[in-house]
């Protein structure tokens, strides 16, 4: 079970890093072309990456809590 969680964490971390890189690329393009919509898109992608990590950590703690209850 622990190895499954670490594999999942690595996969989610990879996805988040890709989202952040894409967000920075969008924001760089926004500055170069002075386009507000690209800056907004970059901000939304960065917010999605942060939300993904937040949900993962919340669910991780919740599943750990449920496992602890079921063992008792």
Backbone as JSON, one array per atom type, in Angstrom:
{
  "sequence": "XXXXXXXXXXXXXXXXXXXXXXXXXXXXXXXXXXXXXXXXXXXXXXXXXXXXXXXXXXXXXXXXXXXXXXXX",
  "N": [[0.82, -1.2, 0.0], [1.94, 1.23, 0.76], [3.88, 1.63, -1.2], [2.28, 2.02, -3.41], [1.11, 4.46, -2.8], [3.36, 6.12, -2.84], [4.1, 5.91, -5.52], [1.87, 7.07, -6.68], [2.09, 9.64, -5.62], [4.46, 10.51, -6.84], [3.64, 10.53, -9.51], [1.59, 12.47, -9.41], [3.09, 14.65, -8.57], [4.76, 14.97, -10.8], [2.84, 15.72, -12.72], [1.99, 18.14, -11.6], [4.35, 19.65, -11.72], [4.63, 19.83, -14.49], [2.3, 21.32, -15.05], [2.92, 23.73, -13.75], [5.18, 24.52, -15.21], [3.98, 24.91, -17.71], [2.25, 26.97, -17.02], [4.09, 29.02, -16.4], [5.2, 29.36, -18.93], [2.96, 30.28, -20.37], [2.56, 32.71, -19.04], [4.93, 34.05, -19.63], [4.67, 34.33, -22.4], [2.47, 36.0, -22.34], [3.52, 38.35, -21.29], [5.37, 39.03, -23.28], [3.71, 39.46, -25.53], [1.95, 41.26, -24.54], [-0.64, 40.52, -23.58], [-3.6, 40.09, -21.96], [-5.3, 37.89, -21.64], [-3.71, 35.59, -21.87], [-2.15, 35.85, -19.57], [-4.1, 35.58, -17.63], [-4.89, 32.94, -18.18], [-2.51, 31.59, -17.54], [-2.39, 32.12, -14.79], [-4.68, 30.76, -13.94], [-3.98, 28.11, -14.56], [-1.81, 27.75, -12.83], [-3.18, 28.0, -10.41], [-4.76, 25.73, -10.59], [-2.81, 23.74, -10.38], [-1.91, 24.17, -7.76], [-4.28, 23.64, -6.38], [-4.59, 20.95, -6.99], [-2.46, 19.76, -5.59], [-3.21, 20.46, -2.99], [-5.67, 19.1, -2.66], [-4.73, 16.48, -2.94], [-3.07, 16.21, -0.63], [-4.96, 16.64, 1.42], [-6.74, 14.47, 0.99], [-4.95, 12.39, 1.34], [-4.29, 12.56, 4.06], [-6.84, 12.11, 5.09], [-7.43, 9.5, 4.2], [-5.4, 8.15, 5.51], [-6.25, 8.59, 8.13], [-8.68, 7.16, 8.09], [-7.69, 4.57, 7.69], [-6.33, 4.25, 10.08], [-8.43, 4.26, 11.91], [-9.81, 1.96, 11.09], [-8.03, -0.02, 11.76], [-8.1, -0.11, 14.48]],
  "CA": [[0.0, 0.0, 0.0], [2.8, 2.4, 0.86], [4.53, 1.86, -2.49], [1.26, 2.58, -4.3], [0.96, 5.87, -2.47], [4.53, 6.86, -3.29], [4.0, 6.0, -6.98], [0.84, 8.06, -6.97], [2.64, 10.95, -5.29], [5.42, 10.87, -7.89], [2.86, 10.85, -10.71], [0.93, 13.76, -9.2], [4.14, 15.68, -8.55], [5.15, 15.19, -12.2], [1.76, 16.48, -13.36], [2.01, 19.5, -11.06], [5.52, 20.33, -12.28], [4.27, 20.14, -15.88], [1.34, 22.42, -15.02], [3.62, 24.96, -13.37], [6.0, 24.91, -16.36], [3.06, 25.44, -18.71], [1.78, 28.25, -16.51], [5.15, 30.01, -16.59], [5.3, 29.61, -20.36], [1.84, 31.14, -20.74], [2.78, 34.06, -18.49], [6.01, 34.66, -20.41], [4.07, 34.74, -23.67], [1.58, 37.12, -22.06], [4.34, 39.56, -21.13], [5.95, 39.37, -24.58], [2.68, 39.94, -26.45], [1.1, 42.17, -23.77], [-1.99, 39.97, -23.74], [-4.16, 39.8, -20.64], [-5.94, 36.57, -21.59], [-2.67, 34.59, -21.58], [-1.78, 35.99, -18.16], [-5.19, 34.97, -16.88], [-4.8, 31.49, -18.37], [-1.37, 31.13, -16.74], [-2.79, 32.17, -13.38], [-5.64, 29.68, -13.69], [-3.25, 26.85, -14.59], [-1.06, 27.7, -11.57], [-4.16, 27.74, -9.35], [-5.16, 24.32, -10.71], [-1.71, 22.94, -9.84], [-1.95, 24.31, -6.3], [-5.47, 22.93, -5.91], [-4.34, 19.52, -7.11], [-1.62, 19.35, -4.46], [-4.0, 20.6, -1.77], [-6.61, 17.99, -2.59], [-3.98, 15.25, -2.69], [-2.66, 16.16, 0.77], [-6.16, 16.47, 2.25], [-7.22, 13.1, 0.85], [-3.93, 11.52, 1.91], [-4.48, 12.56, 5.52], [-8.12, 11.51, 5.39], [-7.31, 8.05, 4.0], [-4.58, 7.68, 6.63], [-7.12, 8.6, 9.3], [-9.61, 6.04, 7.96], [-6.91, 3.36, 7.91], [-6.03, 4.18, 11.51], [-9.68, 3.89, 12.58], [-10.17, 0.58, 10.77], [-7.1, -0.93, 12.44], [-8.44, -0.15, 15.92]],
  "C": [[0.86, 1.26, 0.0], [3.5, 2.69, -0.46], [3.55, 2.42, -3.51], [1.08, 4.07, -4.06], [2.15, 6.68, -2.96], [4.55, 6.96, -4.82], [2.98, 7.04, -7.39], [1.36, 9.47, -6.7], [3.63, 11.41, -6.35], [4.68, 11.26, -9.17], [2.19, 12.21, -10.57], [1.94, 14.89, -9.18], [4.62, 15.99, -9.96], [4.1, 16.03, -12.92], [1.77, 17.94, -12.89], [3.19, 20.29, -11.62], [5.26, 20.71, -13.74], [3.28, 21.3, -15.95], [2.0, 23.75, -14.69], [4.5, 25.44, -14.53], [5.13, 25.52, -17.46], [2.54, 26.82, -18.3], [2.83, 29.34, -16.71], [5.34, 30.35, -18.07], [4.18, 30.54, -20.83], [2.05, 32.57, -20.25], [3.9, 34.78, -19.23], [5.49, 35.14, -21.76], [3.16, 35.95, -23.47], [2.37, 38.42, -21.94], [4.91, 40.0, -22.48], [4.92, 39.98, -25.53], [1.73, 40.94, -25.8], [-0.38, 41.78, -23.92], [-2.51, 39.51, -22.38], [-4.71, 38.39, -20.56], [-4.92, 35.46, -21.32], [-2.23, 34.65, -20.13], [-2.85, 35.36, -17.27], [-5.15, 33.45, -16.98], [-3.65, 30.92, -17.55], [-1.68, 31.11, -15.25], [-3.75, 31.03, -13.04], [-4.96, 28.31, -13.69], [-2.43, 26.68, -13.3], [-1.99, 27.41, -10.4], [-4.62, 26.28, -9.39], [-4.07, 23.41, -10.15], [-1.71, 23.0, -8.32], [-3.14, 23.56, -5.72], [-5.27, 21.42, -5.97], [-3.49, 19.01, -5.95], [-2.39, 19.43, -3.14], [-4.97, 19.44, -1.6], [-5.89, 16.68, -2.32], [-3.6, 15.14, -1.21], [-3.85, 15.97, 1.7], [-6.66, 15.03, 2.19], [-6.23, 12.1, 1.45], [-4.1, 11.42, 3.42], [-5.8, 11.89, 5.9], [-8.07, 9.99, 5.25], [-6.45, 7.44, 5.11], [-5.39, 7.6, 7.91], [-8.1, 7.42, 9.26], [-8.9, 4.7, 8.18], [-6.61, 3.16, 9.39], [-7.28, 3.74, 12.29], [-10.01, 2.42, 12.33], [-9.25, -0.42, 11.44], [-7.45, -1.09, 13.92], [-9.71, -0.9, 16.18]]
}
